[in-house]
């Protein structure tokens, strides 16, 4: 509990733009039977205007650097849901899960939900192939809000072609995840829009390993059971949360805090209501059993 103020202060600073929205502007979101209609209405925005964007590490090929991440959710500069470069194979189950857990945690946390949502840390995630569609996925989830005050997270994600690519994102992707977080935080400024987000994401570089494991097993991800291999993410209760999870296909964690410790959660599927409530509140490093 002594480390909690670090999480809260960081979250308050990062999400200050969201906190400015009045509480009475909260929206519970549409009923579940309107979900497909809302997905049809989600703005599939046209690509940003073609402009040369310098990459930070010099020119690299698409095969080496991987695709530009896509995104889905709400931005303070837009009046509704929007998406770019994410396939329906990802967006539809992802949106359905978010709608379910957001509503369920509202019902359980009641008045505490709003503060928990606004101060939730940005969560990094890596999913193995088959958890959401056929591809693996890596990205970040950040609380956000639209122009009229309706709250819904912003997701930035990129498809991963193999188990090896998922392992690479976990072991070697720290800088890439930090770039995604910075891009997401920047568009909490309502004067910055979708094109600004795309320009920032075009600078993000994650070299993707395209070779799949020959036996279809988790292959190099087995090394996550090693404290030495997992490095700073394997400290304290974060390691406990990892080691106690079984049969997982998804990994969630936060950027290291001032005390060097990260929060972490391993899941067999997408987080349950209880697990998502823990992601929202982040009151300790102990994940739900």
Backbone as a ProteinNet text record, in pm:
[ID]
protein_1_A
[PRIMARY]
XXXXXXXXXXXXXXXXXXXXXXXXXXXXXXXXXXXXXXXXXXXXXXXXXXXXXXXXXXXXXXXXXXXXXXXXXXXXXXXXXXXXXXXXXXXXXXXXXXXXXXXXXXXXXXXXXXXXXXXXXXXXXXXXXXXXXXXXXXXXXXXXXXXXXXXXXXXXXXXXXXXXXXXXXXXXXXXXXXXXXXXXXXXXXXXXXXXXXXXXXXXXXXXXXXXXXXXXXXXXXXXXXXXXXXXXXXXXXXXXXXXXXXXXXXXXXXXXXXXXXXXXXXXXXXXXXXXXXXXXXXXXXXXXX
[TERTIARY]
81.6	0	84.8	211	295.3	328	321	354.4	236.6	117.6	-2.1	3.6	53.4	54.8	128.2	231.1	301.3	207.9	126.7	33.4	-69.6	-124.7	-229.5	-177.8	-61.3	-11.4	17.1	76.3	107.4	-20.7	-120.4	-244.6	-314.3	-314.9	-381.1	-316	-183	-113.6	-145.2	-141.8	-158.9	-299.7	-398.8	-535.8	-606.1	-530.1	-587.7	-693.4	-670.3	-765.7	-900	-899.2	-1025	-1094.4	-1017.8	-1076.2	-1151.6	-1124.3	-1192.1	-1338	-1375.5	-1513.3	-1602.1	-1718.6	-1807.6	-1862.9	-1883.3	-1935.8	-2075.3	-2156.2	-2292.6	-2298.6	-2181.1	-2175.8	-2144.2	-2133	-2102.9	-2214.1	-2173.8	-2271	-2246.7	-2350.8	-2336.8	-2316.6	-2329.4	-2312.8	-2444.6	-2454.3	-2580.1	-2609.8	-2735.9	-2769.3	-2698.7	-2684.2	-2609	-2672.8	-2807.5	-2869.3	-2844.6	-2785.7	-2749.5	-2602.2	-2531.4	-2386.5	-2349.4	-2416.2	-2381.8	-2410.7	-2523.2	-2554.3	-2447.8	-2399.3	-2297.1	-2166.4	-2134.7	-2013.4	-2023.2	-2143.4	-2160.4	-2142.4	-2180.2	-2168.8	-2028.8	-1945.1	-1809.9	-1739.8	-1679.6	-1617.5	-1492.7	-1495.1	-1373.2	-1306.6	-1218.9	-1165.1	-1073.6	-1071.8	-979.7	-837.3	-743.8	-603.5	-563.3	-468.6	-418.1	-360.2	-360.8	-305	-161	-130.3	2.7	108.6	192.1	304.7	421.7	542.7	657.6	677.3	689	710.5	844.6	943	1074.2	1066.7	1128.6	1135.6	1256.2	1245.9	1352.1	1480.2	1472.3	1592	1636.6	1601.8	1643	1548.5	1569.2	1479	1488	1372.8	1366.6	1255	1259.2	1157.6	1036.4	920.5	797.6	813.5	887.5	904.8	981.6	1070.4	1150.6	1076.3	1018.1	961	820	752.8	616.5	520.6	390.8	292.2	274.5	214.4	177.5	60.9	66.7	-44.1	-175.9	-284.4	-416.3	-474.5	-592.9	-654	-806.1	-869.8	-1015.3	-1058.4	-1168	-1221.9	-1263.8	-1238.3	-1283.6	-1166.3	-1176.3	-1078.8	-1153	-1091.9	-1158	-1190.8	-1123.8	-1148.1	-1261	-1312.1	-1414.8	-1544.1	-1655.4	-1785.8	-1840.3	-1766.8	-1817.7	-1701.7	-1733.5	-1631.9	-1563.8	-1436.8	-1362.4	-1257.4	-1214.1	-1112.9	-1031.9	-908.1	-820.5	-731	-718.5	-620.6	-640.5	-756.5	-785	-899.4	-881.3	-980.5	-1101.1	-1217.5	-1334.3	-1306.9	-1214.7	-1179.6	-1131	-1066.3	-1023.3	-1129.9	-1182.4	-1267.6	-1396.2	-1460.5	-1591.2	-1582.4	-1496	-1488.2	-1429.4	-1337.6	-1276.2	-1379.9	-1460.2	-1564.7	-1668.4	-1706.9	-1806.1	-1754.6	-1627.2	-1568.6	-1565	-1518.9	-1511.4	-1649.1	-1750.3	-1884.7	-1931.3	-1904.8	-1949.3	-1879.9	-1746.1	-1674.8	-1691.1	-1705.4	-1729.5	-1863.6	-1967.8	-2099	-2099.1	-2036.4	-2035.4	-1960	-1848.7	-1774.6	-1846.1	-1921.1	-2005.8	-2106.4	-2162.7	-2264.9	-2206.7	-2080.6	-2021.2	-1948.7	-1881.2	-1806	-1891.9	-2006	-2101.7	-2033.9	-2044.5	-1989.7	-1838	-1773.3	-1628.2	-1576.6	-1666.6	-1621.1	-1557.5	-1619.2	-1572.5	-1429.3	-1399.8	-1263.8	-1165.4	-1208	-1119.6	-1088.4	-1188.3	-1167	-1070.9	-1093.5	-1010.8	-865.8	-841	-704.3	-643.1	-709.9	-653.9	-522.8	-418.9	-294.7	-314.1	-223.4	-223.7	-171.1	-247.7	-209.9	-153.1	-37.7	20.2	-31.5	-48.7	-93.7	-26.8	-10.8	30.8	-59.5	-122	-208.6	-147.5	-153.1	-108.9	-212.6	-170.3	-266.4	-381.7	-502.8	-621.3	-702.1	-646.7	-722.8	-825.7	-785.9	-877.3	-855.5	-937.1	-915.8	-797.9	-750.4	-643.2	-505.2	-489.3	-358.9	-331.2	-204.7	-169.4	-182.1	-177.5	-191.6	-103.2	-56.6	16.3	-29.9	-39.6	-82.2	-101.5	-177.7	-204.3	-352.3	-401.1	-538.9	-534.5	-598.3	-595.9	-737.3	-777.7	-908.7	-916.5	-1029.9	-1046.3	-1191.9	-1224.3	-1356.6	-1376.7	-1502.1	-1523.3	-1555.1	-1583.7	-1599	-1715.8	-1818	-1935.3	-1936.6	-1826.2	-1813.7	-1851.6	-1861.7	-1894.3	-1764.4	-1753.2	-1626.2	-1616.6	-1504.8	-1474.5	-1325.8	-1256.8	-1111.1	-1066.6	-943.1	-872.4	-779.4	-787.8	-700	-610.6	-481.2	-386.2	-328.6	-331.6	-290.8	-231.3	-153.5	-94.1	-101.4	-137.2	-143.4	-3.3	8.6	135.1	116.8	208	186.2	216.7	281.5	327.2	349.9	370.8	407.9	543	635.6	766.9	755.4	665.6	645.4	589.2	500.4	446	555.7	643.4	754.6	845.2	869.7	955.6	894.7	762.5	697.4	714.7	706.6	723.1	866.6	961.6	1100.7	1168.9	1137.1	1213	1130.5	1004.6	916.4	900	984.3	963	958.1	1050.7	1053	929.9	890	771.9	646.7	627.9	512.3	513.2	631.1	641	599	634.3	593.7	442.4	380.7	234.6	169	221.5	165.6	176.6	292	311	214.5	194.7	102.1	-40.5	-80	-214.8	-234.4	-138.1	-149.3	-159.1	-87.5	-86	-224.2	-304.5	-434.7	-542.9	-508	-603.5	-624	-531.9	-549	-654	-769.8	-877	-842.7	-732.3	-691.2	-613.4	-583.7	-510.3	-604.7	-600.5	-698	-639.5	-719.7	-683.8	-557.2	-541	-420.5	-295.8	-308.5	-194.8	-157.5	-258.6	-231.5	-160.8	-207.9	-144.7	-1.4	23.7	160.8	253.6	204.6	287	308.3	203.7	216	307.3	316.7	405.7	551.4	581.4	718.1	748.7	646.4	668.8	726.3	825.4	894.5	901.1	844.5	860.6	893.8	1017.1	1057.3	985.2	910.2	828.1	900.2	909.6	964	850.7	861.7	749.2	746.5	852.7	855.7	771.3	684.3	599.9	672.4	631.8	688.4	645.5	736.7	699.9	596.6	595.5	500.9	376.8	366	248.3	239.3	344.6	342.2	380.6	385.5	419.7	567.8	646.7	785.6	863.5	917.7	1005.5	936.9	803.3	734.6	748.2	792.9	815.4	920.6	1008.7	1113.6	1056.9	929.3	869.6	864.6	878	877.7	1008.7	1106.2	1236.2	1243.4	1278.1	1293.2	1399.3	1510.4	1619.8	1575.9	1498.8	1456.4	1356.6	1269.9	1163.7	1210.4	1324.2	1383.3	1299.6	1291.4	1227.3	1079.3	1012.1	870.5	847	952.6	936.4	966.3	944	973.3	850.1	876.1	773.6	646.3	534.1	403.6	367.1	430.4	403.3	440.7	554.2	594.4	496.1	448.8	351.3	224.2	177.2	58.1	80.3	200	232	236.3	311.2	335.2	209	113.7	-8.4	-113	-95.5	-190.3	-155.8	-255.9	-232.9	-310.6	-252.8	-319.2	-342.2	-256.6	-280.2	-253	-322.8	-292.3	-278.7	-294.7	-281.9	-202.2	-123.2	-41.3	-64.5	-93	-114.8	-12.3	45.5	136.4	145.2	201.9	216.8	363.6	387.9	524.3	573.4	701.8	757.4	735.4	701.2	675.5	806.3	795	913.2	992.2	922.5	991	1042.4	1028.7	1081.8	992.5	874.9	788	674.3	637.8	527	412.3	290.7	175.1	162.2	116.2	107.4	-7	-68.6	-177.7	-167.2	-169.2	-177	-318.1	-371.3	-510.3	-520.3	-614.2	-641.8	-718.4	-795.8	-871.6	-866.3	-964.4	-974.9	-1016.6	-973.9	-1000.7	-1149.1	-1176.3	-1311.2	-1349.7	-1474.2	-1517.5	-1430.8	-1402.4	-1319.1	-1178.8	-1122.9	-988.3	-986	-1090	-1093.5	-1111.4	-1188.1	-1199.8	-1063	-979.8	-843.3	-761.4	-777.2	-707.5	-750.1	-878.6	-929.8	-873	-876.9	-844	-695.2	-628.1	-482.6	-440.1	-508.9	-481.4	-367.5	-322.4	-209.1	-146	-30.5	34.2	-16.4	-108.7	-161.1	-278.5	-265.1	-372.3	-477.8	-600.7	-703.6	-662.8	-699.5	-661.5	-735.8
-120.8	0	125.5	112.1	230.5	282.7	195	238.5	302.4	293.6	340.6	486.5	579.2	719.2	741.5	661.8	679.2	653.7	549.1	518.2	628.3	672.5	773.7	906.6	950	1079	1073.1	964.2	950	951.3	875	867.8	1002.2	1075	1205.1	1300.3	1297.3	1385.9	1346.5	1217.9	1172	1196.2	1184.7	1189	1317.3	1422.3	1548.4	1598.4	1579	1627.8	1557.5	1431.5	1360.2	1409.8	1432.6	1472.8	1603.8	1683.7	1811.2	1794.7	1676.1	1652.7	1644.5	1708.5	1708.6	1569.1	1537.9	1406.5	1384.8	1490.4	1468.9	1452.6	1456.3	1429.2	1283.8	1199.4	1058.7	994.2	897	821.5	673.4	600.5	457.4	378.9	441.3	368	304.5	261.4	208.1	69.6	28.5	-108.5	-207.3	-331.7	-430.6	-459.5	-448.7	-481.5	-374.4	-261.4	-157.6	-161.8	-264.1	-267.9	-275	-362.2	-376	-247.4	-179.6	-53.5	50	54.2	151.8	121.8	-6.6	-42.4	0.9	-10.8	33.9	184.5	257.2	402	449.4	363	404.6	459.8	574.8	642.1	566.5	507.9	451.4	564.3	634.2	757.9	731.9	823.6	807.4	820.9	764	777.1	922.8	948.4	1084.6	1132.3	1264	1321.1	1275.7	1236.4	1181.1	1288.5	1272.6	1360.7	1275.5	1309	1230.2	1245.9	1134.6	1136	1070.9	1145	1085.4	984.1	870.2	768.4	794	769.7	808.2	729.3	609.3	526.8	514.5	611.5	607.2	522	517.7	442.3	292.9	229.7	85.3	31.9	-93.5	-150.7	-191.5	-203.6	-244.3	-381.8	-470.2	-605	-604.2	-504.7	-497.4	-423	-308	-223.2	-265	-345.4	-380.8	-270.7	-297.8	-198.8	-88.2	22.1	127.9	76.4	89	40.6	108.7	37.9	95.7	136.6	195.2	237.7	233.2	228.1	223.6	283.3	358.7	412.3	556.7	634.7	773.5	867.2	984.2	1091.7	1217.7	1302.3	1426.2	1519.6	1503.8	1591	1541.3	1419.7	1360.9	1339.8	1335.9	1325.5	1185.4	1084.9	948.3	850.6	721.6	618.6	636.2	601	607.8	497.8	461.3	357.1	376.8	334.5	328.3	204.8	135.2	27.3	-92.4	-110.5	-231.3	-306.1	-436	-516.7	-545	-571.9	-612.9	-737.1	-822.4	-942.2	-905.6	-789.4	-741.7	-653.6	-557.5	-453.7	-511	-603.7	-650.1	-723.5	-826.4	-890.9	-800.5	-712.5	-620.8	-523.7	-467	-374.5	-445	-566.5	-640.7	-666	-704	-727.1	-598.1	-489.1	-362.7	-317.8	-326.9	-287.2	-368.7	-497.5	-584.1	-549.5	-538.1	-516.8	-373.8	-277.2	-140.5	-131.7	-190.8	-187	-265.6	-383.3	-467	-399.7	-334	-266.9	-140.4	-74.7	35.9	-14.7	-130	-185.1	-228.2	-271.1	-320.1	-209.7	-119.3	-13.2	108.6	121.2	229.4	366.2	447.4	582.9	584.5	476	472.3	446.1	408	372.4	490.5	607.4	721.7	759.1	771.4	805.3	695	570	459.6	463.3	493	500.1	613.1	730.1	845.8	828.7	753.3	739	602.9	525.1	396.2	418.6	342.2	356.1	308.4	346.9	292.3	149.1	57.2	-84	-128.3	-192.8	-256.9	-401	-453	-591.7	-661.8	-792.6	-882.1	-1004.4	-1038.2	-1155.2	-1255.7	-1381.6	-1486.3	-1508.6	-1561	-1588.8	-1675.4	-1636.9	-1712.7	-1654.1	-1559.8	-1499.3	-1400.9	-1314.8	-1222.5	-1242.4	-1323.2	-1356	-1450.7	-1463.2	-1557.6	-1502	-1370.3	-1308.7	-1291.5	-1274	-1219.6	-1068.3	-1003.3	-857.6	-800.1	-678.4	-603.1	-459	-393.9	-255	-199.6	-89.5	-22.7	12.7	20.7	60.3	177.1	290.1	410.8	466.5	508.9	572.2	700.2	720.8	840.1	883.6	984.1	1045.4	1113.2	1125.7	1195.9	1342.9	1414.1	1559.3	1603.1	1518.3	1557.1	1493.4	1429.2	1381.9	1238	1155.7	1013.7	934.8	855.9	791	651.7	628	497.9	496.6	383.6	382.7	398.2	442.1	441.5	321	240.8	125.4	148.9	129.5	129.5	-11.3	-72.8	-212.9	-244.7	-351.4	-401.4	-553.2	-611.3	-756.7	-816.3	-933.1	-1006.4	-1138.7	-1173.1	-1289.8	-1424	-1425.7	-1554.2	-1545.5	-1660.4	-1665.6	-1598.2	-1617.2	-1555	-1403.4	-1348.7	-1204.2	-1154.9	-1234.4	-1196.3	-1194.4	-1294.8	-1297	-1177.3	-1142.9	-1028.3	-899.4	-884.3	-764.2	-753.1	-867.3	-865.7	-832.7	-902.6	-890.6	-764.4	-723.9	-618	-494.2	-488.6	-382.2	-265.5	-251	-145.5	-7	22.2	154.6	175.1	71.1	80.4	106	33.1	56.9	199.6	249.3	386.7	486.8	460.2	548.9	547.9	431.7	425.1	503	488.9	561.6	711.9	757.3	900.6	951.8	873.5	913.8	923	826.7	827.8	946.8	971.6	1083.1	1216.4	1230	1357.6	1394.4	1295.3	1328.4	1344.8	1339.1	1383.5	1534.3	1603.1	1745.2	1756.2	1819.4	1822.6	1899.6	1973.7	2043	1951.6	1830.5	1735.2	1623.1	1587	1492.8	1364.7	1298.5	1167.4	1172	1277	1286	1304.2	1377.4	1393	1258.2	1179.9	1047.4	960.4	963.4	882.1	925.2	1055.1	1102.3	1050.8	1050.6	999.3	849	776.2	631.3	591.7	676	645.8	645.8	707.8	707.6	582.8	506.5	391.3	275.4	210.5	103	-20.8	-129.9	-259.5	-360.4	-407.1	-506.3	-636.4	-685.9	-805	-927.7	-1030	-1158.4	-1240.7	-1275.2	-1336.8	-1488.3	-1552.7	-1698.6	-1754	-1848.2	-1910.4	-2029.1	-2065.1	-2184.1	-2306.9	-2396	-2510.3	-2601.7	-2611.5	-2702.5	-2631.4	-2499.9	-2425.6	-2402.5	-2434.2	-2414.5	-2271.4	-2238.5	-2102.1	-2073.5	-2175.9	-2157.3	-2064.6	-1955.1	-1869.7	-1803.7	-1799	-1737.8	-1820.6	-1946.5	-2027.1	-1962.1	-1881.2	-1816.8	-1717.8	-1680.8	-1587.1	-1643.2	-1775.1	-1833.2	-1807.7	-1752.7	-1725.5	-1581.5	-1562.1	-1427.1	-1351.2	-1417.7	-1350.8	-1306.1	-1390.3	-1355.2	-1240.7	-1236.8	-1136.9	-1001	-994.3	-866.8	-787.2	-652.9	-566.6	-593.8	-655.1	-683.5	-796.7	-868.3	-985.4	-954.4	-831.2	-793	-809.5	-848	-843.4	-916.6	-853.3	-914.9	-927.5	-846.8	-862.8	-1002.4	-1052.4	-1188.6	-1289.1	-1263.8	-1354.4	-1361.9	-1243.3	-1241.6	-1324.7	-1315	-1392.6	-1542.1	-1581.3	-1722.9	-1796	-1724	-1788.6	-1803.8	-1732.8	-1748.6	-1875.5	-1946	-2071.4	-2071.1	-2135.3	-2147.1	-2013.4	-1916.6	-1781.2	-1771.5	-1677.8	-1639.9	-1488.9	-1417.2	-1272.4	-1222.4	-1120.7	-1060.3	-910.1	-854.6	-711	-659.8	-543.1	-483.9	-333.5	-265.2	-120.2	-83.7	37.1	89.3	95.5	67.9	71	204.6	199.7	321.4	375.8	481.7	544.6	444.7	352.1	253.5	134.8	140.8	37.4	-83.4	-83.7	-200.1	-179.1	-283.6	-278.6	-364.6	-328	-412.3	-509.2	-629.8	-729	-825.2	-871.4	-967.6	-1063.9	-1194.6	-1296.4	-1351.5	-1370.4	-1413.7	-1528	-1618.5	-1725.3	-1672.5	-1566.3	-1502.6	-1352.9	-1280.8	-1139.7	-1129	-1022.9	-1013.8	-1025.8	-1097.7	-1107.4	-974.1	-964.9	-843.5	-816.3	-919.5	-901.9	-855.8	-916.5	-879	-737.9	-699.9	-564.2	-461.9	-496	-406	-382.7	-486.8	-471	-380.8	-395.5	-306	-161.5	-141.7	-6.9	52.7	-24.4	31.6	27.4	-81.5	-94.4	-53.8	-105.4	-62.9	-140.8	-246.6	-321.4	-396.3	-457.5	-535.3	-678.4	-715.2	-852.1	-860.9	-942.5	-960.3	-1054.1	-1049.9	-1142.5	-1285.7	-1376	-1517.3	-1581.3
0	0	0	48.4	51.3	-86.2	-188.4	-323.7	-394.8	-337.6	-404.7	-445.2	-359.9	-403.1	-533.5	-563.3	-689.4	-806.6	-796.8	-904.1	-917.4	-805.4	-810.3	-865.7	-818.3	-866.2	-1014.9	-1058.4	-1199.3	-1281.8	-1236	-1311	-1314.4	-1201.5	-1199.5	-1298.5	-1307.4	-1400.3	-1543.8	-1570.8	-1706.9	-1758.9	-1671.9	-1717	-1674.5	-1657.3	-1611.9	-1709.4	-1840.1	-1938.4	-1925.9	-1886.6	-1868.4	-1743.2	-1638.4	-1511.9	-1519.9	-1624.6	-1638.7	-1680.7	-1727.9	-1768.4	-1645.4	-1651	-1535.3	-1509.4	-1381	-1345	-1401	-1407.7	-1455	-1606.1	-1674	-1816.8	-1845	-1741.6	-1763.8	-1845.6	-1926.7	-2004.9	-1983	-1954.1	-1929.5	-2058	-2170.1	-2294.9	-2336.3	-2462.8	-2515.1	-2461.5	-2465	-2426.5	-2517.4	-2468.7	-2545	-2679.8	-2692.3	-2819.5	-2924.5	-2886.9	-2982.4	-3017.6	-2967.2	-2986	-3133.7	-3210.9	-3351.8	-3427.2	-3392.3	-3457.2	-3428.3	-3303.2	-3269.1	-3341.1	-3356.8	-3430.1	-3575.6	-3634.4	-3771.5	-3782.4	-3675.4	-3676.8	-3644.2	-3589.2	-3552.1	-3674.2	-3657.9	-3770.4	-3813.3	-3933	-3988.6	-4064.5	-3995.6	-4048.4	-4166.6	-4264.9	-4377.6	-4330	-4406.1	-4366.8	-4353.8	-4266.7	-4251.4	-4383.4	-4404	-4526.2	-4543.1	-4665.7	-4691.9	-4674.2	-4576	-4551.8	-4507.5	-4553.1	-4507.7	-4358.1	-4289.1	-4144.6	-4116.5	-4065.9	-4040.2	-3927.8	-3947.5	-3843.5	-3755.9	-3625.8	-3533.8	-3551.8	-3609.4	-3621.7	-3766.6	-3849.4	-3988	-4070.1	-4202.1	-4289.2	-4262.8	-4251.8	-4235	-4322.3	-4357.4	-4443.8	-4362.7	-4430.2	-4362.5	-4299.8	-4366.6	-4313.6	-4182.7	-4164.2	-4043.2	-3933.8	-3967.9	-3864.4	-3824.3	-3904.8	-3872.8	-3916.1	-3914.8	-3957.1	-3854	-3897.8	-3803.6	-3719	-3587.9	-3504.2	-3540.3	-3518.6	-3535.3	-3400.7	-3404.2	-3278.5	-3289.1	-3171.9	-3163	-3029.6	-3031.7	-2907	-2921.8	-2817	-2814.4	-2792.2	-2857	-2840.1	-2797.4	-2713.4	-2672.1	-2788.1	-2901.8	-3016.7	-3105.8	-3082.5	-3167.8	-3090.1	-3164	-3100.6	-3088.7	-3136.9	-3129.4	-3141	-3143	-3160.9	-3296.1	-3301.6	-3426.6	-3428	-3547.7	-3559.8	-3686.7	-3682.6	-3799.7	-3789.7	-3901.1	-3919.8	-3826.9	-3770	-3692.2	-3759.4	-3777.7	-3848.4	-3759.5	-3821.7	-3742.5	-3658.7	-3701.8	-3625.2	-3485.7	-3473.3	-3342.1	-3278.1	-3354	-3295.1	-3236.6	-3307.3	-3259.6	-3126.1	-3110.6	-2978	-2871	-2909.5	-2813.8	-2759.5	-2848.7	-2806.7	-2719.6	-2759	-2680.1	-2539.2	-2527.4	-2394.9	-2314	-2374.9	-2301.6	-2254.4	-2341.9	-2301.2	-2180.7	-2183.5	-2073.7	-1942.3	-1944.8	-1818.3	-1767.7	-1856.8	-1810.6	-1738.8	-1799.1	-1734.8	-1604.7	-1605.6	-1485.1	-1371.2	-1400.6	-1293.5	-1247.3	-1334.6	-1288.2	-1185.6	-1213.8	-1124.3	-990.2	-988.6	-863.7	-786.5	-856.9	-788.7	-757.1	-825.5	-799.8	-807.9	-701.8	-709	-720.9	-679.5	-689.6	-829.4	-922	-1056.8	-1128.5	-1118.6	-1197.3	-1160.7	-1031.9	-990.5	-1028.8	-1016.3	-1053.6	-1202.4	-1283.1	-1428.1	-1463.6	-1406.5	-1441.3	-1399.3	-1294.5	-1243.5	-1276.6	-1359.3	-1400.7	-1475.4	-1445.5	-1521.4	-1664.6	-1751	-1886	-1879	-1934.9	-1931.8	-2065.9	-2060.1	-2177.9	-2182.8	-2302.6	-2313.3	-2430.8	-2415.3	-2523.5	-2516.8	-2630.6	-2639.7	-2736.5	-2701.2	-2791.7	-2901.4	-3016	-3123.7	-3075.1	-3115.9	-3079	-2965.9	-2891.5	-2781.8	-2835.6	-2928.3	-2996.7	-3146.4	-3208.7	-3348.8	-3364.9	-3487.2	-3516.9	-3486.4	-3491.1	-3468.6	-3320.4	-3287.9	-3158.2	-3164.9	-3050.3	-3046.2	-2936.9	-2960.1	-2858	-2864.3	-2748.6	-2749.3	-2610.2	-2603	-2475.7	-2466.7	-2343.8	-2314.2	-2217.1	-2255	-2172.5	-2157.4	-2037.3	-2022.4	-2103.8	-2170.1	-2252.3	-2248.3	-2328.1	-2326.3	-2461.2	-2505.5	-2631.3	-2606.1	-2713.1	-2706.7	-2618.5	-2606.3	-2527.5	-2389.3	-2349.3	-2212.3	-2187.2	-2291.7	-2273.5	-2263.9	-2159	-2127.3	-2188	-2255.1	-2314.4	-2344.8	-2321.9	-2338.1	-2483.4	-2497.6	-2625.6	-2626.5	-2730.9	-2748.7	-2869	-2852.4	-2963.4	-2970.5	-3087.8	-3097	-3233.2	-3236.5	-3360	-3360	-3475	-3487	-3485	-3424.1	-3418.4	-3491.6	-3582.9	-3668.4	-3604.2	-3488.2	-3435.2	-3285.3	-3224.2	-3083.5	-3061.2	-3155.9	-3142.3	-3141.6	-3224.8	-3227.1	-3094.5	-3033.6	-2903.3	-2797.9	-2800.7	-2705.9	-2726.2	-2852	-2881.9	-2827.6	-2841	-2789.1	-2638.4	-2567.6	-2422	-2383.9	-2445.2	-2402.4	-2454	-2577.9	-2644.5	-2676.6	-2632.2	-2677.1	-2582.7	-2480.4	-2380.1	-2443.3	-2533.2	-2595.9	-2683.1	-2755	-2840.8	-2758.3	-2648.3	-2562.3	-2507.1	-2470.3	-2419.6	-2526.8	-2651.9	-2761.4	-2779.7	-2767.4	-2777.1	-2663.9	-2543.2	-2429.2	-2449.8	-2496	-2518.5	-2625.3	-2730.9	-2836.8	-2783.6	-2699.3	-2642.4	-2549.4	-2463.7	-2369.4	-2441.5	-2552.7	-2624.5	-2677	-2719.4	-2777	-2671.2	-2543.2	-2441.4	-2448	-2512.1	-2542.2	-2652.3	-2625.8	-2725.6	-2851.8	-2851.9	-2974.4	-3068.4	-3023.6	-3106.6	-3147.1	-3275.2	-3326.7	-3381.7	-3465.3	-3518.2	-3602.2	-3683.4	-3766	-3680.4	-3570.3	-3479.2	-3417.3	-3380.7	-3325.8	-3428.5	-3552.9	-3656.3	-3683.3	-3681	-3702.1	-3593.2	-3469.4	-3359.7	-3373.1	-3410.7	-3423	-3538.3	-3640	-3751.9	-3709.4	-3595.8	-3543.4	-3461.1	-3425.4	-3338.2	-3418.5	-3362.4	-3434	-3346	-3394.4	-3329.3	-3437.7	-3439.2	-3538.5	-3509.5	-3606	-3586.1	-3638.4	-3554.9	-3597.4	-3657.3	-3781.8	-3851.9	-3844	-3797.5	-3797.2	-3683.2	-3714.8	-3612.5	-3550.8	-3430.1	-3367.5	-3446.8	-3479.2	-3562.1	-3498.2	-3365.3	-3300.8	-3249	-3274.1	-3232.3	-3083.3	-3008.3	-2863.3	-2830.6	-2701.5	-2663.9	-2681.6	-2709.9	-2748.4	-2657.9	-2714.4	-2634.6	-2516.9	-2515.2	-2401.8	-2275	-2287.2	-2166.9	-2077.8	-2137.2	-2058.4	-1958.5	-1972.8	-1878.3	-1737.3	-1723.1	-1589.2	-1516.8	-1587.4	-1527.7	-1480.1	-1354.2	-1300.4	-1378.3	-1408.5	-1478.2	-1617	-1687	-1821.8	-1820.2	-1717.1	-1716.6	-1668.2	-1604.2	-1568.2	-1470.3	-1489.5	-1389.8	-1370.3	-1468	-1449.6	-1351	-1314.5	-1228.5	-1083.3	-1039.5	-902.9	-813.8	-687.7	-583.6	-619.5	-583.2	-602.4	-749.8	-838.4	-980.9	-1027	-982.3	-1016.2	-957.4	-839.7	-777.8	-863	-907.7	-992.8	-1118.2	-1173	-1293.1	-1263.1	-1160.3	-1134.9	-1091.5	-1029.2	-981.9	-1091.8	-1202.8	-1313.3	-1390.9	-1437.9	-1509.9	-1640.9	-1738.5	-1867.3	-1934.5	-1913.5	-1963.1	-2112.7	-2176.1	-2314.3	-2328.1	-2218.7	-2221.8	-2103.4	-2126.9	-2022.1	-2021.9	-1904.3	-1885.8	-1785.6	-1811.4	-1714.1	-1735.9	-1636.6	-1642.9	-1652.5	-1698.8	-1698.4	-1554.3	-1533.2	-1398.8	-1330.9	-1202.7	-1127	-1071.5	-992.4	-934.8	-851.7	-784.9	-701.8	-782.7	-916.3	-1002.6	-1019	-953.3	-956.2	-1054.7	-1126.4	-1220.3	-1170.1	-1207.9	-1183.6	-1300.1	-1273.7	-1379.2	-1354.5	-1463.4	-1456.1	-1573.3	-1544.5	-1648.8	-1654.8	-1776.1	-1792.5	-1892.4	-1866.9	-1962.7	-2082.7	-2063.3	-2170.5	-2150.2	-2204	-2170.3	-2023.6	-1953.9	-1810.3	-1775.7	-1668.5	-1615.2	-1550.3	-1505.8	-1436.3	-1314.1	-1235.7	-1116.9	-1155.3	-1258.9	-1301.8	-1358.7	-1433.7	-1487.6	-1376.2	-1272.9	-1158.1	-1095.2	-1092.2	-1040.4	-1131.6	-1263.9	-1356.5	-1333.3	-1306	-1281.2	-1153.2	-1045.7	-914.9	-885.2	-922.6	-904.7	-764.4	-664.4	-526.9	-462.4	-525.4	-473.4	-588	-561.9	-665.9	-670.1	-582.7	-582.8	-679.2	-781.8	-878.8	-822.4	-876.2	-830	-857.4	-768.4	-782.5	-897.9
[MASK]
+++++++++++++++++++++++++++++++++++++++++++++++++++++++++++++++++++++++++++++++++++++++++++++++++++++++++++++++++++++++++++++++++++++++++++++++++++++++++++++++++++++++++++++++++++++++++++++++++++++++++++++++++++++++++++++++++++++++++++++++++++++++++++++++++++++++++++++++++++++++++++++++++

